[in-house]
Amino acid sequence: MQAIREVGPRLFNVHIKDLASFTEKESQVAVGEGKMPVKRIFEALAAIKYQGFVDLEYEIFADEPMPGVIESLAYMRGVRAGMQA
């Protein structure tokens, strides 16, 4: 999470999208099911006292996005809640 620390106060908005593969563009999965270190990202943002937004960027299953969106948001909220414990 060095990049987050380096940009610090210049960081304005974060978009989270989880990926099953860092080399395949079309490998997006529900957040928490891929390779993105979501908990470490949130920890790095907390360390710099980030005051901006963290948005979920979701493009899977355009015809029926809600199940994956709900699962992804629940995962992100769970990570945040666990960090506050």
N, C-alpha and C positions, 0 to 999 in steps of 0.2 A: 503494500500500500504506500510505497515510497512516492508514487506520482501524486497521490492525494496530499501528502505532507509537503511536497515541493510546491504545489500550486496554492495551497493554503487559502488565504482570504480571496484569491482570484476565482475560486470555485463558486459558481453561481447556481448550477442546477445539475443534478445527477439523474441519469436515466439508467435503470437496471433492466437488463435482459439476460436471462441465463442461457447458456449454450452447452450442448452436448459435445461439441467439437470446436476448438478454437480455429480450425482451418476450413471448416465447411460453413459457408454463409447461411445456409438454410437449416441449421441444426438447433434452432431455438426450442427450448422446453420450458415447462412451468418452473418458476423460480424455486430453487432447492433441489431440482432433479438433475441439474447439470454440473458444470465445472467451476462456475463463478464462485469466488470465496465471499459470499454475501455477508457472513458474520464479520469477517476481517474488514470488509469495506465499511460496514457500519462502525466498527471499532476505530478505524482510521478517521472517519468523519467526526466521531465523538472526540477524538484526541485533538483535532484542530478546532473544536467548538463550532462546527459547521452549523449555520443558521438557515441554510437554503432548503430546497426541496429535493426529495428523492422520488422520482416518478417511475412507475412501472411501464415499461415499453413492451407492449404485447401484440404480436401479429400472428399467432398460431391460430389455425382454424377460424378463418374470417367469417364463415357461415355460422359458427357457434362458439364465440370467444369466451362467454361468461364462466363456464366451469374452470378453465385454466386461469382466468383472471382471478377468480375467487380463491383458488388454491394458491396462486402466487402471492396475492395480498396477505392471505392467512400466514404463509410461511414468513414473509417479511415482518409482519407484526409479531409473530412468535419470536423471531430473532431479536427484535427490539425489546420485547418484554423480558426475554431471558437475560439480556444485557443489563437491564435495570434492577434485576434481582440481587 
